[in-house]
Amino acid sequence: MFVWIDAVPIAPDWAHWTLVGAVGSGEPGEIRVGGQYNPFVGKNLFGVGSDGGPTGDWTNLDGDPRGAPTAVVVKDWVCLEWLHDGANDETKFWWDATEHPSLATTATSHGGNQGADYVMPQFESAWVGWWLYQGNPNPDHYDVWIDEVAIDGVRIGCIL
């Protein structure tokens, strides 16, 4: 999908938001794609994670390029792609056609509870939009435009 965001939250520390969520049968919890303000690097970073289920509530934040993560782009269009592969219990993430390996997960390599497998549900529904998790955010409003949403069983790719 293509997304244009006018601003991302910078307060409180660790303010987070979601653009896509998916749920299904077999495993509880929601699989999410969004972002979070990281006060240690002073930037909003894209992230993938889960809300609930055996691995708990967690978000892996983008670390690419390695050691110097790129902040979420505001006031410009970006193309986001993600893979939630239920058969292999893995995720992958691309931003403007470039893969971000720091956001890849497997059943045993994820940001959640150690010792618990990150198992994908049998997806039954997904939502696309803007969900902000904290009250009284800074800034106090957000304009988010989402265009050309496509869901497929194989990677489609971005044409920029």
VOPA-478504 format. One record per residue: residue number from 1; x, y, z of N, C-alpha, C, O in turn. Coordinates in steps of 0.1 Angstrom, whole numbers. Layout:
N
   seq    n_xx    n_yy    n_zz   ca_xx   ca_yy   ca_zz    c_xx    c_yy    c_zz    o_xx    o_yy    o_zz
   NUM       X       Y       Z       X       Y       Z       X       Y       Z       X       Y       Z
...
END
This chain:
160
   seq    n_xx    n_yy    n_zz   ca_xx   ca_yy   ca_zz    c_xx    c_yy    c_zz    o_xx    o_yy    o_zz
     1       8     -12       0       0       0       0       9      12       0      20      12       5
     2       3      23      -5      10      36      -4       4      44       7      -8      43       9
     3      12      51      15       8      58      26      15      72      27      26      73      24
     4       7      82      30      12      96      32       7     100      46      -5     100      49
     5      16     104      55      13     107      69      19     122      71      30     124      68
     6      10     131      76      15     144      78      23     146      90      32     155      91
     7      21     137     100      29     138     113      28     125     120      18     118     118
     8      38     122     128      38     110     137      40     115     151      46     125     154
     9      34     107     161      35     111     175      50     111     180      57     102     177
    10      53     122     188      66     123     193      65     123     209      76     124     215
    11      53     122     214      51     122     229      38     114     231      29     116     223
    12      37     107     242      48     105     252      58      95     246      57      90     235
    13      69      93     254      80      84     249      73      70     246      64      66     253
    14      77      64     235      73      51     230      58      52     225      51      42     224
    15      54      64     221      40      66     215      40      57     203      49      56     195
    16      29      49     201      28      40     190      15      40     183       5      45     188
    17      15      35     171       4      36     161       5      24     152      15      18     150
    18      -7      21     146      -8       9     137     -15      14     124     -24      22     124
    19     -10       8     113     -16      11     100     -24      -1      95     -34       0      87
    20     -20     -13      99     -26     -26      94     -27     -36     105     -17     -37     113
    21     -38     -42     107     -39     -53     117     -46     -65     110     -55     -63     101
    22     -43     -77     115     -50     -89     109     -52     -99     121     -44    -100     130
    23     -63    -106     120     -66    -116     130     -72    -128     123     -75    -128     111
    24     -73    -139     130     -78    -151     124     -80    -162     135     -79    -160     147
    25     -82    -174     130     -85    -185     139     -72    -193     141     -62    -192     134
    26     -72    -201     152     -60    -210     155     -51    -204     165     -46    -211     173
    27     -48    -191     164     -40    -184     173     -46    -171     177     -52    -163     169
    28     -46    -168     190     -52    -155     195     -43    -143     192     -31    -146     189
    29     -48    -131     192     -39    -120     191     -40    -114     177     -45    -120     167
    30     -36    -101     176     -36     -94     163     -22     -92     158     -13     -89     166
    31     -20     -95     146      -7     -92     139      -7     -78     134     -17     -74     127
    32       3     -70     137       2     -55     134      14     -51     126      25     -56     127
    33      12     -40     118      22     -32     111      20     -18     114       9     -13     112
    34      30     -11     119      28       3     123      41       9     126      51       8     119
    35      41      17     137      54      23     141      53      28     156      43      27     162
    36      65      33     160      66      38     174      77      48     175      87      47     168
    37      75      58     184      85      68     186      95      61     196      92      57     207
    38     108      61     192     119      56     200     127      67     206     134      74     199
    39     125      70     219     133      82     225     148      80     225     155      90     226
    40     153      68     224     167      65     224     174      70     211     185      74     211
    41     166      70     200     172      75     187     165      88     183     169      94     173
    42     154      92     190     147     104     187     140     104     174     138     114     167
    43     134      92     170     127      91     158     116      81     159     115      73     168
    44     106      83     150      96      73     148     101      63     138     107      66     128
    45      99      50     141     104      39     133      92      30     130      84      27     138
    46      92      24     117      83      14     114      85       2     123      96       0     127
    47      74      -6     125      75     -18     133      65     -28     129      55     -25     123
    48      68     -41     133      58     -52     131      57     -58     145      67     -57     153
    49      46     -65     148      45     -71     161      31     -78     163      24     -81     153
    50      28     -80     175      16     -87     179      10     -81     191      17     -75     200
    51      -3     -82     192     -11     -78     204     -18     -90     209     -28     -93     204
    52     -12     -96     219     -19    -108     225     -13    -120     220      -3    -120     212
    53     -19    -131     223     -14    -144     219      -2    -149     228       1    -142     238
    54       4    -160     226      14    -165     235      27    -157     236      34    -158     246
    55      29    -149     226      42    -141     226      39    -127     233      49    -120     235
    56      27    -124     236      24    -111     243      22     -99     234      19    -101     222
    57      23     -88     239      21     -75     232      35     -69     230      42     -66     239
    58      40     -69     217      53     -64     214      54     -58     200      45     -60     192
    59      64     -50     198      67     -44     185      82     -44     182      90     -39     191
    60      86     -50     171     100     -49     167     101     -36     159      94     -34     150
    61     111     -28     162     113     -15     155     124     -17     145     133     -24     146
    62     122      -9     134     131     -10     123     145      -6     127     147       4     134
    63     155     -13     123     169     -10     126     177      -8     113     190      -9     114
    64     171      -7     102     178      -6      89     178       8      83     168      16      85
    65     189      12      77     201       4      75     208       1      89     206       9      98
    66     215     -10      90     220     -14     102     228      -3     110     237       3     104
    67     224      -1     122     230       9     131     226      23     129     229      32     137
    68     218      26     118     214      40     116     199      39     110     197      42      98
    69     190      35     118     176      34     113     170      47     107     173      57     112
    70     163      45      96     157      56      89     143      59      96     135      50      98
    71     141      72      99     128      76     105     117      75      95     119      75      83
    72     105      73     100      93      72      92      92      85      84      93      96      90
    73      90      84      71      89      96      63      75     103      65      65      96      65
    74      75     116      67      63     124      68      62     133      56      72     138      50
    75      50     137      53      46     146      42      52     142      28      56     150      20
    76      52     129      26      56     123      13      50     109      12      48     102      22
    77      48     104       0      43      91      -2      54      80       0      65      82      -5
    78      51      70       7      60      58       7      51      46       4      39      45       6
    79      58      35      -1      52      23      -4      56      13       7      68      11       9
    80      46       7      13      49      -3      24      44     -17      19      33     -18      14
    81      52     -27      20      49     -41      17      52     -49      29      62     -47      36
    82      44     -59      32      47     -68      43      43     -82      39      33     -84      32
    83      49     -92      44      46    -106      42      43    -111      56      51    -111      65
    84      31    -117      57      27    -125      69      25    -139      63      14    -142      58
    85      35    -148      65      35    -161      59      30    -171      70      38    -175      78
    86      18    -174      70      12    -183      80      18    -197      79      19    -204      89
    87      20    -202      67      25    -216      65      39    -218      72      42    -228      77
    88      47    -207      72      61    -208      77      63    -199      90      74    -198      95
    89      52    -193      94      52    -184     106      64    -174     106      72    -173     115
    90      64    -166      95      74    -156      94      68    -143      88      57    -143      82
    91      75    -132      91      71    -119      85      83    -113      78      94    -116      82
    92      80    -105      69      91     -97      62      85     -83      59      72     -82      58
    93      93     -73      57      88     -59      55      97     -52      45     109     -54      45
    94      91     -45      35      97     -37      25      92     -23      26      80     -21      29
    95     101     -13      24      97       1      24     104       6      11     116       6       9
    96      95      12       2      99      17     -11     108       6     -18     118      10     -23
    97     103      -6     -18     109     -17     -25     122     -23     -19     128     -31     -25
    98     126     -17      -8     138     -22      -1     135     -30      11     127     -25      20
    99     140     -42      12     137     -51      24     144     -45      36     155     -41      35
   100     137     -46      47     142     -42      60     144     -55      69     134     -58      76
   101     155     -62      68     157     -74      75     155     -74      90     151     -84      97
   102     157     -62      96     155     -61     111     140     -63     115     137     -65     126
   103     131     -62     105     117     -64     108     112     -78     104     100     -81     105
   104     121     -87     100     117    -100      97     116    -108     111     124    -106     120
   105     106    -117     111     104    -125     123     102    -140     118      98    -142     107
   106     105    -149     128     101    -163     126      94    -167     138      92    -160     148
   107      90    -180     139      83    -185     150      92    -184     163      86    -182     174
   108     105    -185     161     114    -185     173     122    -173     175     128    -171     185
   109     122    -164     164     130    -152     165     120    -140     163     116    -137     152
   110     116    -134     174     106    -123     175     109    -114     187     118    -117     195
   111     101    -104     189     103     -95     200      94     -98     212      94     -90     221
   112      87    -110     212      78    -113     223      84    -121     234      96    -122     235
   113      75    -127     242      79    -136     253      89    -147     248      85    -154     239
   114     100    -148     254     110    -158     251     105    -172     254      98    -173     265
   115     107    -181     246     102    -195     248      88    -197     243      84    -209     242
   116      81    -187     238      68    -189     232      70    -187     217      76    -177     213
   117      64    -195     209      65    -194     195      55    -184     189      44    -182     194
   118      60    -176     179      52    -166     173      46    -173     161      51    -174     150
   119      34    -178     163      26    -186     153      15    -177     147       7    -171     154
   120      15    -177     134       5    -169     127      -9    -175     127      -9    -188     127
   121     -19    -167     129     -33    -173     128     -36    -177     113     -29    -173     104
   122     -47    -184     111     -52    -186      98     -60    -173      95     -72    -172     100
   123     -55    -164      88     -61    -151      86     -75    -151      81     -78    -158      71
   124     -84    -144      87     -98    -143      83    -102    -129      80    -111    -127      73
   125     -95    -119      86     -99    -105      84     -87     -96      86     -78     -99      94
   126     -87     -85      80     -76     -75      81     -83     -61      81     -93     -59      75
   127     -76     -51      87     -81     -38      86     -69     -29      82     -58     -32      85
   128     -72     -18      76     -63      -8      72     -68       6      76     -79       9      74
   129     -59      13      82     -63      27      87     -52      32      96     -41      29      95
   130     -57      41     105     -48      47     115     -53      45     129     -64      49     132
   131     -45      39     137     -49      36     151     -38      41     160     -27      37     160
   132     -41      51     169     -32      57     178     -36      52     192     -47      53     196
   133     -26      48     200     -28      41     212     -28      50     225     -32      45     235
   134     -24      62     224     -23      70     236     -32      83     234     -33      88     223
   135     -37      87     246     -44     100     246     -35     112     247     -23     111     250
   136     -41     123     244     -34     136     244     -20     135     237     -10     139     242
   137     -20     131     224      -8     129     217      -2     143     213      -9     153     213
   138      11     142     209      17     154     203      22     150     189      31     141     189
   139      18     156     178       8     167     178      -6     161     181      -8     150     184
   140     -16     170     181     -29     167     185     -38     162     174     -50     158     177
   141     -34     161     162     -41     156     151     -32     150     140     -20     154     139
   142     -38     142     131     -30     135     121     -38     134     108     -50     130     109
   143     -32     137      97     -38     134      84     -31     122      78     -18     123      77
   144     -38     112      75     -31     100      69     -39      96      57     -51      95      57
   145     -32      95      46     -38      91      33     -32      77      30     -20      74      30
   146     -41      68      26     -37      54      22     -43      52       8     -55      54       6
   147     -35      46      -1     -39      44     -15     -34      31     -20     -24      26     -15
   148     -40      25     -30     -36      13     -37     -33       2     -27     -22      -4     -28
   149     -42      -2     -19     -40     -13     -10     -43     -26     -18     -53     -27     -25
   150     -33     -35     -17     -35     -48     -25     -31     -59     -15     -21     -58      -8
   151     -38     -70     -16     -35     -82      -8     -34     -94     -17     -43     -96     -25
   152     -24    -101     -16     -21    -112     -25     -13    -123     -18      -8    -120      -7
   153     -13    -135     -23      -6    -146     -18       9    -146     -21      17    -153     -16
   154      13    -137     -30      27    -135     -34      31    -120     -34      22    -112     -35
   155      44    -117     -33      48    -103     -33      44     -97     -46      47    -102     -57
   156      38     -85     -45      35     -77     -57      46     -68     -61      49     -67     -73
   157      52     -61     -52      63     -52     -54      58     -38     -56      46     -36     -60
   158      66     -28     -53      63     -14     -55      68      -9     -68      80     -12     -72
   159      61      -1     -75      65       6     -86      65      21     -82      54      27     -81
   160      77      26     -80      78      40     -75      79      50     -86      80      62     -83
END
